[in-house]
């Protein structure tokens, strides 16, 4: 069974909309489909990064030393 989807009002600048529309066309998606795809990938990558961080313990000396 497919997940029920929520509708979310979203305001975008004209230039961002045009960039997304061009990108969506390149990947044979609608603009809405492209936005959903990008958000899904961002959340997936964040979850993946959080799992990696669970195995690490930061010491005070290591905090803020990343470049």
VODOFI-159639 format. One record per residue: residue in one letter; x, y, z of N, C-alpha, C, O in turn; residue number from 1. Coordinates in steps of 0.05 Angstrom, whole numbers, plus 32768, in hexadecimal, padded with zeros to 4 digits. Example, Ala and Ser with C-alpha at 12.3 -4.5 7.8 and 13.67 -1.06 7.14 Angstrom:
! residues 2
{r = A nxx = 8108 nyy = 7F8E nzz = 809C caxx = 80F6 cayy = 7FA6 cazz = 809C cxx = 8108 cyy = 7FBE czz = 809C oxx = 811D oyy = 7FBE ozz = 80A9 k = 1}
{r = S nxx = 8101 nyy = 7FD3 nzz = 808E caxx = 8111 cayy = 7FEB cazz = 808F cxx = 8102 cyy = 8001 czz = 809D oxx = 810C oyy = 8017 ozz = 80A1 k = 2}
This chain:
! residues 67
{r = X nxx = 8011 nyy = 7FE8 nzz = 8000 caxx = 8000 cayy = 8000 cazz = 8000 cxx = 8012 cyy = 8019 czz = 8000 oxx = 8025 oyy = 801A ozz = 800F k = 1}
{r = X nxx = 800B nyy = 802C nzz = 7FF0 caxx = 801B cayy = 8045 cazz = 7FEE cxx = 8015 cyy = 8057 czz = 8006 oxx = 7FFF oyy = 8058 ozz = 800F k = 2}
{r = X nxx = 802B nyy = 8064 nzz = 800F caxx = 8029 cayy = 8077 cazz = 8025 cxx = 8017 cyy = 808E czz = 801D oxx = 8018 oyy = 8097 ozz = 8006 k = 3}
{r = X nxx = 8007 nyy = 8097 nzz = 8030 caxx = 7FF7 cayy = 80AF cazz = 802B cxx = 800A cyy = 80C7 czz = 802B oxx = 801B oyy = 80CA ozz = 803D k = 4}
{r = X nxx = 8007 nyy = 80D9 nzz = 8018 caxx = 8018 cayy = 80F0 cazz = 8015 cxx = 800B cyy = 8109 czz = 8020 oxx = 7FF3 oyy = 810D ozz = 801D k = 5}
{r = X nxx = 801B nyy = 8119 nzz = 802C caxx = 8012 cayy = 8133 cazz = 8037 cxx = 8017 cyy = 8149 czz = 8022 oxx = 802A oyy = 8147 ozz = 8013 k = 6}
{r = X nxx = 8005 nyy = 815C nzz = 8022 caxx = 8009 cayy = 8173 cazz = 8011 cxx = 8015 cyy = 8189 czz = 8022 oxx = 800D oyy = 818F ozz = 8038 k = 7}
{r = X nxx = 802A nyy = 8196 nzz = 8016 caxx = 8038 cayy = 81AB cazz = 8024 cxx = 803A cyy = 81C3 czz = 8012 oxx = 8046 oyy = 81C2 ozz = 7FFC k = 8}
{r = X nxx = 8030 nyy = 81DA nzz = 801B caxx = 8034 cayy = 81F3 cazz = 800B cxx = 8051 cyy = 81FB czz = 800C oxx = 805E oyy = 81FA ozz = 8021 k = 9}
{r = X nxx = 805C nyy = 8202 nzz = 7FF6 caxx = 8078 cayy = 8209 cazz = 7FF4 cxx = 807C cyy = 8221 czz = 7FE2 oxx = 8071 oyy = 8222 ozz = 7FCC k = 10}
{r = X nxx = 808B nyy = 8235 nzz = 7FEC caxx = 8091 cayy = 824C cazz = 7FDC cxx = 80AE cyy = 824B czz = 7FD4 oxx = 80C0 oyy = 8247 ozz = 7FE4 k = 11}
{r = X nxx = 80B3 nyy = 824E nzz = 7FBA caxx = 80CE cayy = 824D cazz = 7FAE cxx = 80D2 cyy = 8266 czz = 7F9D oxx = 80BF oyy = 8271 ozz = 7F92 k = 12}
{r = X nxx = 80EB nyy = 826F nzz = 7F9D caxx = 80F1 cayy = 8285 cazz = 7F8B cxx = 80EE cyy = 827B czz = 7F6E oxx = 80F0 oyy = 8263 ozz = 7F68 k = 13}
{r = X nxx = 80EA nyy = 828E nzz = 7F5C caxx = 80E7 cayy = 8287 cazz = 7F40 cxx = 8100 cyy = 8279 czz = 7F35 oxx = 80FE oyy = 8266 ozz = 7F25 k = 14}
{r = X nxx = 8117 nyy = 8283 nzz = 7F3D caxx = 8130 cayy = 8277 cazz = 7F32 cxx = 8134 cyy = 825B czz = 7F3D oxx = 813D oyy = 8249 ozz = 7F2E k = 15}
{r = X nxx = 812D nyy = 8256 nzz = 7F56 caxx = 812F cayy = 823B cazz = 7F61 cxx = 811B cyy = 8228 czz = 7F53 oxx = 8122 oyy = 8211 ozz = 7F4C k = 16}
{r = X nxx = 8103 nyy = 8232 nzz = 7F4E caxx = 80EF cayy = 8222 cazz = 7F40 cxx = 80F9 cyy = 821A czz = 7F24 oxx = 80F7 oyy = 8203 ozz = 7F1C k = 17}
{r = X nxx = 8104 nyy = 822E nzz = 7F16 caxx = 810E cayy = 8228 cazz = 7EFB cxx = 8125 cyy = 8214 czz = 7EFC oxx = 8126 oyy = 8202 ozz = 7EEA k = 18}
{r = X nxx = 8137 nyy = 8216 nzz = 7F0F caxx = 814D cayy = 8203 cazz = 7F12 cxx = 8142 cyy = 81E7 czz = 7F18 oxx = 814B oyy = 81D3 ozz = 7F0C k = 19}
{r = X nxx = 812F nyy = 81E5 nzz = 7F2A caxx = 8123 cayy = 81CB cazz = 7F31 cxx = 8114 cyy = 81BF czz = 7F19 oxx = 8114 oyy = 81A7 ozz = 7F14 k = 20}
{r = X nxx = 8106 nyy = 81D1 nzz = 7F0A caxx = 80F7 cayy = 81C7 cazz = 7EF3 cxx = 8109 cyy = 81BC czz = 7EDD oxx = 8103 oyy = 81A7 ozz = 7ED1 k = 21}
{r = X nxx = 8120 nyy = 81C9 nzz = 7ED9 caxx = 8133 cayy = 81BF cazz = 7EC5 cxx = 813F cyy = 81A5 czz = 7ECF oxx = 8143 oyy = 8192 ozz = 7EBF k = 22}
{r = X nxx = 8146 nyy = 81A3 nzz = 7EE8 caxx = 8152 cayy = 818B cazz = 7EF3 cxx = 813D cyy = 8174 czz = 7EF2 oxx = 8144 oyy = 815E ozz = 7EEA k = 23}
{r = X nxx = 8124 nyy = 817A nzz = 7EF9 caxx = 810F cayy = 8166 cazz = 7EF8 cxx = 810C cyy = 815B czz = 7EDB oxx = 8109 oyy = 8143 ozz = 7ED7 k = 24}
{r = X nxx = 810C nyy = 816D nzz = 7EC8 caxx = 8109 cayy = 8165 cazz = 7EAC cxx = 8120 cyy = 8153 czz = 7EA3 oxx = 811B oyy = 813F ozz = 7E95 k = 25}
{r = X nxx = 8138 nyy = 815A nzz = 7EAC caxx = 814F cayy = 8149 cazz = 7EA5 cxx = 814C cyy = 812D czz = 7EB0 oxx = 8156 oyy = 811A ozz = 7EA4 k = 26}
{r = X nxx = 813E nyy = 812A nzz = 7EC7 caxx = 813B cayy = 8110 cazz = 7ED4 cxx = 811F cyy = 8104 czz = 7ECF oxx = 8118 oyy = 80F1 ozz = 7EDD k = 27}
{r = X nxx = 8110 nyy = 8110 nzz = 7EBD caxx = 80F5 cayy = 8106 cazz = 7EB5 cxx = 80E3 cyy = 8104 czz = 7ECD oxx = 80D4 oyy = 80F1 ozz = 7ED1 k = 28}
{r = X nxx = 80E3 nyy = 811A nzz = 7EDE caxx = 80D1 cayy = 811C cazz = 7EF4 cxx = 80C2 cyy = 8136 czz = 7EF3 oxx = 80CA oyy = 8148 ozz = 7EE4 k = 29}
{r = X nxx = 80AC nyy = 8137 nzz = 7F02 caxx = 809E cayy = 8151 cazz = 7F05 cxx = 80AE cyy = 8161 czz = 7F1A oxx = 80C0 oyy = 8155 ozz = 7F27 k = 30}
{r = X nxx = 80A9 nyy = 817A nzz = 7F1C caxx = 80B6 cayy = 818B cazz = 7F30 cxx = 80AF cyy = 8180 czz = 7F4C oxx = 80C1 oyy = 817E ozz = 7F5D k = 31}
{r = X nxx = 8096 nyy = 817A nzz = 7F50 caxx = 808E cayy = 816F cazz = 7F6A cxx = 809D cyy = 8154 czz = 7F70 oxx = 80A7 oyy = 8150 ozz = 7F86 k = 32}
{r = X nxx = 809F nyy = 8143 nzz = 7F5C caxx = 80AE cayy = 812A cazz = 7F5F cxx = 80CB cyy = 812F czz = 7F64 oxx = 80D7 oyy = 8120 ozz = 7F74 k = 33}
{r = X nxx = 80D7 nyy = 8143 nzz = 7F58 caxx = 80F3 cayy = 8149 cazz = 7F5C cxx = 80F8 cyy = 8153 czz = 7F79 oxx = 810B oyy = 814B ozz = 7F86 k = 34}
{r = X nxx = 80E6 nyy = 8164 nzz = 7F82 caxx = 80E9 cayy = 816E cazz = 7F9E cxx = 80E6 cyy = 8157 czz = 7FB2 oxx = 80F5 oyy = 8155 ozz = 7FC5 k = 35}
{r = X nxx = 80D2 nyy = 8146 nzz = 7FAD caxx = 80CE cayy = 812F cazz = 7FBF cxx = 80E7 cyy = 811D czz = 7FBE oxx = 80F0 oyy = 8113 ozz = 7FD3 k = 36}
{r = X nxx = 80F2 nyy = 8118 nzz = 7FA7 caxx = 810A cayy = 8107 cazz = 7FA4 cxx = 8121 cyy = 8114 czz = 7FB3 oxx = 812F oyy = 8106 ozz = 7FC2 k = 37}
{r = X nxx = 8126 nyy = 812E nzz = 7FB0 caxx = 813C cayy = 813B cazz = 7FBD cxx = 8139 cyy = 813A czz = 7FDC oxx = 814D oyy = 8136 ozz = 7FEA k = 38}
{r = X nxx = 8121 nyy = 813F nzz = 7FE5 caxx = 811C cayy = 813E cazz = 8002 cxx = 8120 cyy = 8122 czz = 800D oxx = 812C oyy = 811E ozz = 8023 k = 39}
{r = X nxx = 8116 nyy = 810E nzz = 7FFF caxx = 811A cayy = 80F2 cazz = 8007 cxx = 8137 cyy = 80EB czz = 8009 oxx = 8140 oyy = 80DE ozz = 801C k = 40}
{r = X nxx = 8147 nyy = 80F3 nzz = 7FF5 caxx = 8163 cayy = 80ED cazz = 7FF5 cxx = 8172 cyy = 80FB czz = 800B oxx = 8183 oyy = 80F0 ozz = 8018 k = 41}
{r = X nxx = 816A nyy = 8114 nzz = 8011 caxx = 8177 cayy = 8123 cazz = 8026 cxx = 8171 cyy = 8116 czz = 8041 oxx = 8183 oyy = 8114 ozz = 8052 k = 42}
{r = X nxx = 8159 nyy = 810D nzz = 8046 caxx = 8152 cayy = 8100 cazz = 805F cxx = 8160 cyy = 80E5 czz = 8061 oxx = 816A oyy = 80DE ozz = 8076 k = 43}
{r = X nxx = 8162 nyy = 80D6 nzz = 804B caxx = 8170 cayy = 80BC cazz = 804B cxx = 818D cyy = 80C0 czz = 8052 oxx = 8198 oyy = 80B2 ozz = 8062 k = 44}
{r = X nxx = 819A nyy = 80D4 nzz = 8046 caxx = 81B6 cayy = 80D9 cazz = 804B cxx = 81BA cyy = 80E3 czz = 8068 oxx = 81CE oyy = 80DC ozz = 8075 k = 45}
{r = X nxx = 81A8 nyy = 80F2 nzz = 8072 caxx = 81AA cayy = 80FB cazz = 808E cxx = 81A8 cyy = 80E4 czz = 80A1 oxx = 81B8 oyy = 80E2 ozz = 80B4 k = 46}
{r = X nxx = 8195 nyy = 80D2 nzz = 809C caxx = 8192 cayy = 80BA cazz = 80AD cxx = 81AB cyy = 80A9 czz = 80AC oxx = 81B5 oyy = 809F ozz = 80C0 k = 47}
{r = X nxx = 81B6 nyy = 80A6 nzz = 8094 caxx = 81CF cayy = 8097 cazz = 8090 cxx = 81E6 cyy = 80A3 czz = 80A0 oxx = 81F5 oyy = 8095 ozz = 80AD k = 48}
{r = X nxx = 81E8 nyy = 80BD nzz = 809F caxx = 81FD cayy = 80CB cazz = 80AE cxx = 81F9 cyy = 80C9 czz = 80CC oxx = 820D oyy = 80C7 ozz = 80DB k = 49}
{r = X nxx = 81E0 nyy = 80C9 nzz = 80D5 caxx = 81DA cayy = 80C7 cazz = 80F1 cxx = 81E2 cyy = 80AB czz = 80FB oxx = 81EC oyy = 80A8 ozz = 8112 k = 50}
{r = X nxx = 81DF nyy = 8096 nzz = 80EB caxx = 81E6 cayy = 807B cazz = 80F3 cxx = 8204 cyy = 8079 czz = 80F6 oxx = 820E oyy = 806C ozz = 8108 k = 51}
{r = X nxx = 8213 nyy = 8087 nzz = 80E4 caxx = 8231 cayy = 8087 cazz = 80E6 cxx = 8239 cyy = 8095 czz = 80FF oxx = 824C oyy = 808C ozz = 810D k = 52}
{r = X nxx = 822C nyy = 80AB nzz = 8106 caxx = 8233 cayy = 80BA cazz = 811E cxx = 822D cyy = 80AB czz = 8138 oxx = 823A oyy = 80B0 ozz = 814C k = 53}
{r = X nxx = 8219 nyy = 8099 nzz = 8137 caxx = 8213 cayy = 808A cazz = 8150 cxx = 822A cyy = 8079 czz = 8159 oxx = 822D oyy = 8075 ozz = 8171 k = 54}
{r = X nxx = 823B nyy = 8070 nzz = 8147 caxx = 8252 cayy = 8060 cazz = 814E cxx = 8269 cyy = 8070 czz = 8159 oxx = 827C oyy = 8065 ozz = 8164 k = 55}
{r = X nxx = 8269 nyy = 808A nzz = 8155 caxx = 827E cayy = 809C cazz = 815D cxx = 8278 cyy = 80A8 czz = 8178 oxx = 8260 oyy = 80AD ozz = 817E k = 56}
{r = X nxx = 828C nyy = 80AD nzz = 8187 caxx = 8289 cayy = 80BE cazz = 819F cxx = 829D cyy = 80D4 czz = 819D oxx = 82B5 oyy = 80D0 ozz = 8198 k = 57}
{r = X nxx = 8293 nyy = 80EC nzz = 81A0 caxx = 82A4 cayy = 8104 cazz = 819D cxx = 82AF cyy = 810C czz = 81B8 oxx = 82A2 oyy = 810C ozz = 81CC k = 58}
{r = X nxx = 82C9 nyy = 8112 nzz = 81B7 caxx = 82D6 cayy = 811D cazz = 81CF cxx = 82D6 cyy = 813B czz = 81CD oxx = 82D5 oyy = 8145 ozz = 81B7 k = 59}
{r = X nxx = 82D9 nyy = 8149 nzz = 81E3 caxx = 82DA cayy = 8166 cazz = 81E1 cxx = 82F0 cyy = 8170 czz = 81CF oxx = 82ED oyy = 8185 ozz = 81C2 k = 60}
{r = X nxx = 8306 nyy = 8162 nzz = 81CE caxx = 831D cayy = 816B cazz = 81BD cxx = 8316 cyy = 8168 czz = 81A0 oxx = 8321 oyy = 8177 ozz = 818F k = 61}
{r = X nxx = 8304 nyy = 8156 nzz = 8198 caxx = 82FE cayy = 8152 cazz = 817C cxx = 82E7 cyy = 8164 czz = 8173 oxx = 82E3 oyy = 8167 ozz = 815B k = 62}
{r = X nxx = 82D9 nyy = 8171 nzz = 8185 caxx = 82C3 cayy = 8183 cazz = 817D cxx = 82CE cyy = 819C czz = 8170 oxx = 82E0 oyy = 81A9 ozz = 817B k = 63}
{r = X nxx = 82C2 nyy = 81A4 nzz = 8159 caxx = 82CA cayy = 81BD cazz = 814D cxx = 82E3 cyy = 81BC czz = 813D oxx = 82EC oyy = 81D1 ozz = 8133 k = 64}
{r = X nxx = 82F0 nyy = 81A5 nzz = 813A caxx = 8309 cayy = 81A3 cazz = 812C cxx = 8306 cyy = 8199 czz = 8110 oxx = 831A oyy = 8194 ozz = 8102 k = 65}
{r = X nxx = 82ED nyy = 8196 nzz = 8106 caxx = 82E8 cayy = 818D cazz = 80EB cxx = 82EA cyy = 81A4 czz = 80D8 oxx = 82E1 oyy = 81BA ozz = 80DD k = 66}
{r = X nxx = 82F6 nyy = 819F nzz = 80C1 caxx = 82F9 cayy = 81B4 cazz = 80AC cxx = 82EA cyy = 81AC czz = 8094 oxx = 82EA oyy = 81BB ozz = 8080 k = 67}
